[in-house]
């Protein structure tokens, strides 16, 4: 019995040889391949020798508790079988896809038996070898929760606790919309260097990026070297720098509050084009609110009406 079992809440199970699906499958399109004793394999698309059980962590105060899903995967064949190739040991290669939830694209899969980590998208097949009768517990979570590398473009619309540095693959796009209340734990940072970041909620303050505790050594906050960045209607707080960028391809921030950081906006080496700030509040940034090194800045100041009385 895996020790993590005792910390989990049973949800459902599925016998994949049964055409009737379970109530809540965390994985889909499960197939097995038989591994013979001489190392050869053959397809078993006509039969799937695997059982799966589904778990969540017990309900807690965390709104992101269901972002960590657990699958106990078992190779149900454990007897030897004799055929024209001789005896096989009933070992199986088990393949499946992650069932997409909350519209997330990128997932981290951890084999808790071996502590091996894999990064996959929902449309990439995952494969694992199980000996005869062997089972293992897999932890499946979106990369925006676990931290790690986003292999493909991603969209965030939900509250999420980000547990380690979140890195966007160059050329890909991270979009953050209304309802995204992202809390970056463990001095983690959001690195979108050479990629595209779009924080574009529909309402003022509709997306929040809270880096919890500014950490100069970790350099937490948004890191956007060489990136295309568009931020509107956001609140960015508690980072070493709200956003820092060396030679960003573009940087436009509007209707946004950056607060409780050492540096609000820090840009270096942007000789072509400008950094655009439109209705941006920089509050309690102790060292520098906006700092530029060889970069051009364009600020649009919101018009205000001053009322006086006699």
C-alpha positions in Angstrom: 0.0 0.0 0.0 1.5 3.3 -1.0 1.8 5.7 2.0 0.2 8.6 0.0 -3.0 6.5 -0.1 -3.8 7.4 3.5 -3.8 11.1 2.7 -6.2 10.9 -0.2 -10.0 10.8 -0.8 -11.3 7.9 -3.0 -13.3 9.2 -6.0 -13.9 6.4 -8.5 -12.3 3.5 -10.3 -12.3 2.0 -13.8 -11.6 -1.4 -15.4 -10.4 -0.5 -18.8 -11.4 -3.8 -20.4 -15.0 -2.8 -19.6 -16.6 -0.7 -22.3 -18.6 1.2 -19.7 -16.5 4.2 -18.5 -16.1 5.2 -14.9 -17.8 8.3 -13.4 -14.8 10.5 -13.4 -11.8 9.4 -15.5 -8.6 11.4 -14.9 -7.0 9.6 -17.8 -8.4 8.4 -21.2 -7.6 6.3 -24.2 -5.8 3.7 -22.1 -4.1 0.9 -24.0 -1.6 -1.8 -23.1 1.2 -3.5 -24.9 2.5 -6.9 -23.9 6.2 -7.3 -23.1 7.5 -10.8 -23.8 10.4 -12.4 -21.9 12.6 -12.1 -24.9 12.0 -8.3 -25.0 9.6 -8.2 -27.9 6.3 -6.5 -27.6 2.9 -6.8 -29.3 -0.2 -4.7 -29.5 -3.2 -5.5 -27.2 -5.7 -3.0 -28.6 -8.3 -5.8 -28.4 -7.9 -6.0 -24.6 -6.6 -3.6 -22.0 -5.1 -5.2 -18.9 -5.2 -2.2 -16.5 -7.2 -0.9 -13.6 -7.2 2.7 -12.5 -8.4 4.3 -9.2 -9.0 8.0 -8.8 -8.2 10.2 -5.8 -8.1 13.8 -4.6 -6.7 15.3 -1.5 -9.3 15.7 1.3 -11.3 18.9 1.1 -9.5 21.8 2.6 -9.6 25.5 2.7 -7.5 25.7 -0.4 -9.5 26.7 -3.5 -6.9 24.8 -5.7 -7.0 21.5 -3.9 -8.6 19.8 -6.9 -5.7 20.9 -9.1 -3.8 17.8 -7.7 -5.3 14.6 -9.0 -4.0 11.1 -8.2 -4.4 7.9 -10.3 -3.5 4.5 -8.9 -2.6 2.4 -12.0 -2.4 -1.4 -11.8 -1.3 -4.0 -14.4 -4.0 -6.7 -13.6 -2.2 -9.5 -15.3 0.2 -11.4 -13.0 0.3 -15.0 -14.3 2.6 -16.4 -16.9 1.1 -17.3 -20.3 2.5 -19.6 -22.9 2.2 -19.0 -26.6 4.3 -19.6 -29.7 6.9 -17.1 -28.5 7.3 -19.0 -25.2 6.4 -17.8 -21.7 5.7 -14.1 -21.1 6.0 -12.5 -17.7 2.8 -10.5 -18.1 4.7 -7.2 -18.1 2.8 -4.4 -19.7 3.5 -1.1 -21.3 0.6 1.2 -20.3 -0.2 4.3 -22.4 -2.8 6.9 -21.9 -3.7 10.6 -22.3 -4.5 13.0 -19.5 -8.1 14.1 -19.4 -8.2 17.8 -19.7 -9.7 19.8 -16.8 -10.2 23.5 -16.2 -9.2 24.0 -19.8 -5.5 23.5 -18.9 -3.2 22.3 -21.7 0.1 21.5 -19.9 0.4 18.8 -17.1 3.1 17.5 -14.8 2.9 13.8 -14.1 4.9 12.4 -11.1 5.4 8.7 -10.6 5.3 8.7 -6.8 6.8 5.3 -6.6 10.0 6.3 -8.3 9.7 10.1 -8.0 10.2 10.4 -11.8 8.7 13.6 -13.3 7.3 14.0 -16.8 5.8 17.1 -18.5 3.1 16.4 -21.1 0.3 18.2 -22.8 -3.2 16.8 -22.8 -2.8 15.6 -26.4 0.6 13.9 -25.8 0.6 10.2 -25.0 2.1 9.1 -21.7 3.7 5.7 -21.4 4.8 3.7 -18.3 6.1 0.1 -17.9 4.5 -2.0 -15.2 5.7 -5.5 -14.2 3.2 -8.3 -13.7 0.7 -7.3 -11.0 2.6 -4.0 -10.4 0.8 -0.8 -9.5 2.0 2.8 -9.0 0.5 6.0 -7.8 0.6 8.9 -10.3 0.1 12.6 -9.3 -1.3 14.7 -12.2 -1.5 18.4 -11.9 -1.5 21.4 -14.3 2.0 22.9 -14.8 0.6 26.3 -13.8 0.0 24.8 -10.3 3.1 22.7 -9.9 5.5 25.1 -11.7 7.8 23.9 -14.4 8.0 24.5 -18.1 4.9 25.2 -20.2 5.5 23.2 -23.4 2.6 24.8 -25.2 0.5 28.0 -25.0 -1.7 28.1 -22.0 -4.7 30.1 -20.7 -5.4 30.8 -17.0 -8.9 31.7 -15.9 -9.0 30.2 -12.4 -7.5 30.8 -9.0 -4.2 28.9 -8.7 -1.3 28.5 -6.3 1.9 28.3 -8.3 4.4 26.3 -6.3 7.7 26.9 -8.2 9.1 28.9 -11.1 6.7 28.9 -14.0 8.6 29.1 -17.4 7.0 29.7 -20.7 8.6 28.0 -23.7 10.0 30.7 -26.2 7.5 31.6 -28.9 4.5 30.3 -26.9 1.7 32.5 -25.4 0.4 32.7 -21.8 -2.9 34.4 -21.5 -4.3 35.4 -18.1 -8.0 36.3 -18.0 -10.7 37.3 -15.6 -10.8 35.2 -12.4 -7.1 34.4 -12.5 -5.9 35.0 -8.9 -2.4 33.6 -9.1 -0.4 33.2 -5.9 3.3 32.4 -6.5 4.6 30.5 -3.5 8.2 29.7 -2.4 9.7 32.9 -4.0 8.8 31.6 -7.4 8.7 33.8 -10.5 6.9 33.9 -13.9 9.5 33.7 -16.7 8.1 34.6 -20.1 11.4 35.5 -21.8 11.3 35.3 -25.6 7.6 34.4 -25.4 4.3 36.2 -25.3 2.5 37.3 -22.2 -1.1 38.7 -22.4 -2.8 39.7 -19.1 -6.1 41.0 -20.4 -9.0 40.6 -18.0 -12.2 42.4 -18.9 -12.6 44.3 -15.6 -10.3 46.4 -13.5 -8.3 44.2 -11.2 -9.8 41.1 -12.8 -6.4 39.3 -12.7 -4.1 39.3 -9.7 -0.5 38.1 -9.6 0.7 37.9 -6.0 4.4 36.9 -5.5 3.7 36.8 -1.7 7.1 37.9 -0.4 9.6 39.9 -2.4 12.9 38.0 -2.6 15.9 39.8 -4.2 18.0 36.6 -4.4 15.3 34.6 -6.2 14.3 37.6 -8.4 10.7 36.8 -8.1 8.1 38.7 -10.2 7.6 38.7 -13.9 10.7 38.2 -16.0 10.2 39.2 -19.6 13.6 39.4 -21.5 12.9 39.6 -25.2 9.2 39.1 -24.7 6.1 40.6 -26.1 4.1 41.8 -23.1 0.6 43.3 -22.9 -0.9 43.9 -19.4 -4.3 45.5 -18.8 -6.5 45.6 -15.7 -4.1 43.6 -13.5 -2.8 43.8 -10.0 0.9 42.7 -9.5 2.2 42.6 -6.0 5.0 41.6 -3.6 7.8 40.7 -6.1 11.4 41.7 -6.2 10.3 43.5 -9.4 6.8 43.7 -10.6 8.1 43.2 -14.1 11.7 43.2 -15.3 12.8 42.9 -18.8 16.1 43.1 -20.8 15.4 44.2 -24.4 11.7 43.3 -24.5 10.2 43.0 -28.0 7.3 45.1 -26.7 6.0 46.2 -23.4 2.6 47.8 -22.8 1.0 48.2 -19.3 -2.3 49.9 -18.8 -5.0 50.2 -16.0 -2.7 48.2 -13.7 -1.5 48.5 -10.1 2.0 47.4 -9.2 2.5 47.4 -5.4 4.9 46.4 -2.6 7.8 45.5 -4.9 11.3 46.8 -4.7 11.2 47.7 -8.4 7.9 48.4 -10.1 8.9 48.3 -13.7 12.6 47.8 -14.7 13.6 47.8 -18.3 17.1 47.6 -19.8 18.3 48.0 -23.4 15.2 48.9 -25.4 16.7 51.1 -28.1 13.9 50.7 -30.6 10.3 51.6 -29.8 9.0 52.5 -26.4 7.7 51.2 -23.1 4.1 52.3 -22.8 2.5 53.0 -19.4 -1.1 54.1 -19.4 -2.9 54.7 -16.1 -0.4 52.6 -14.1 -0.2 53.0 -10.3 3.1 52.1 -8.7 2.7 52.0 -4.9 5.1 51.2 -2.1 7.9 50.2 -4.4 10.8 51.1 -2.0 13.8 51.3 -4.4 12.4 52.5 -7.7 9.0 52.7 -9.2 10.0 52.8 -12.8 13.6 52.4 -13.9 15.0 52.5 -17.5 18.5 51.9 -18.8 18.8 52.9 -22.5 15.1 52.5 -23.0 12.4 55.0 -24.2 9.3 55.5 -22.1 5.9 56.9 -23.1 3.5 57.7 -20.2 -0.1 58.6 -20.7 -1.5 60.5 -17.8 -5.2 60.2 -17.1 -7.0 63.5 -17.1 -8.5 64.6 -13.9 -11.0 67.2 -12.7 -10.0 69.3 -9.7 -13.0 70.7 -7.7 -12.3 73.7 -5.4 -14.6 75.6 -3.1 -14.5 79.2 -1.8 
